[in-house]
Amino acid sequence: MELRQDSLGFLLADVSRLMRRAFQQRLAGSSLTLAQARALVHVSRHEGVRQVDLADMLEVQPITLARLIDQLADAGLVERRADPADRRAYRMFLTPAAASHLAAIRQVATAIQADALRDLDEQQAVIFSFVLRKMRDNLSSR
């Protein structure tokens, strides 16, 4: 039987899964779950985002995100503010307490990235990042 080369989609999915697993393992002992950490990072990147748009970014149902935001708000890490343009909507903002959690998340992410890029020289890592961004941009523009 002939062995086939892994397709790009399978390789990307495997790498993504393994990076999530490593992140979850290294985050063990933290008060945040992987899902909460992802939501917190997205809020930090898109502060003021509407809750419904954040659900789309995270590819979760709005009710699922509402529970995550409830947990983060209860922990004092995010706050919902009424959207001045739509009284039914909320916008998400970080609180000062989120800074230490984001720093810990960055530290874990940096260590995992170093593990993933081990044995690549700097030029290979730069090219790899460029190619991934280009692929994301190509697929996002459709």
Secondary structure, 3 states (H helix, E strand, C coil): CCCCCCCHHHHHHHHHHHHHHHHHHHHCCCCCCHHHHHHHHHHHHCCCCEHHHHHHHHCCCHHHHHHHHHHHHHCCCEEEEEECCEEEEEEEEECCCHHHHHHHHHHHHHHHHHHHCCCCCHHHHHHHHHHHHHHHHHHHCC
